[in-house]
Amino acid sequence: MAFMGMMFVGIFLVIIIAAVVIYLLIGLVLLIIGLVGVLRNSSKAKKYAEWAQAQPAPVPPYKNKKAPYIVLGIGIGMWALFGVLVSAASIYSSVSYQNSMNSRNMYECVLYGDLTAAQELIDAGASPDGGSTTDADMYAAAEPGDDSVLFSMCQRDVYEEDEALLKKIEFLLDNGADIEWRVYTHEPGYPDHSGSPKQYFQRTDRCGMTPLMAAASAGRVETVKLLLKHGADVNAVTYSGKNALMYAADSFKGERSAETVRVLLMAGIDPRARDNFGQNVWAYAEWADNDAVKKALNEEVTWYTEDFKQ
């Protein structure tokens, strides 16, 4: 259905473009024909005037043909109408764009890199913890448990972190965004937040996840460093007891996961921690079959015994 819809839209656009081209070509042809006719009229009138002066008696004035002027006027009118329509469309588009710019919320401003507009919103009373959707309230913080703008920026799954993305995150942090914002579907104590290891690995649960955990899960090494620099709690855990190290271990990001593990360990995260299902970071790395993370753990966690791998 989607393909058929796109095909019909494409056909419609082709028809519109063809109609515009034909319209302009007709206008151009009429303009040329009219202009040629007017020039010929002018040439004939000049020759007639020279002939009339040579006559011994007055002669009737030369009668210009009206048709060339009418054709020329139609050609000019068609192109002028096209110009007016294009100008009107351009003005409408500019006004609409400006209105949309003026009505963008915190998420849209940060997402598109318009930090000046985002700052203006904050100065006008908007929360830096706005919701992460295009229809979120311009001034209110996100609903408890929903993704905040900061959380959304930290979990974006990009292969390379560019300077612009880190600048967006730092902007939010500098303006007071909650670095420990938690997303959740269920409150702490929900039955699914604990149980057997098999139960846990069969479900995806991010209740209580923080921006640091989101960045670790996405293999966002520089974002993790930036959050730690701004004081993120490295040992925070979800409502299921999962920490950022465990998220990095089962993130399927290869060397990026391994580097994230190293950064978290250097920042003092507890590699002995176990979640509410009894699983430690090694269990997560085993479950994800993440050899790069297991290698990093073997290199960095020199104190471990075989019990660590149980």
Protein Blocks (a to p, Z undefined) as FASTA:
>chain_A
ZZmmmmmmmmmmmmmmmmmmmmmmmmmmmmmmmmmmmmmmmmmmmmmmmmmmmpmbdcdd
ddddfklmmmmmmmmmmmmmmmmmmmmmmmmmmmmmmmmmmmpcfklmmmnopaklmmmm
mmnopafkbcfbfkbcfkbccdehiacfklmmmmpccfbdcfklmmmmmmmmmnopafkb
ccdfbdghiaklgccfklmmmpccfehiafklmmmmnopaklmmmmmmnopafkbccfko
pafklmmmmnonojmmmmmmmmmmmnopafkbccfkopafklmmmmnopaklmmmmmmmm
mmbcfklmZZ
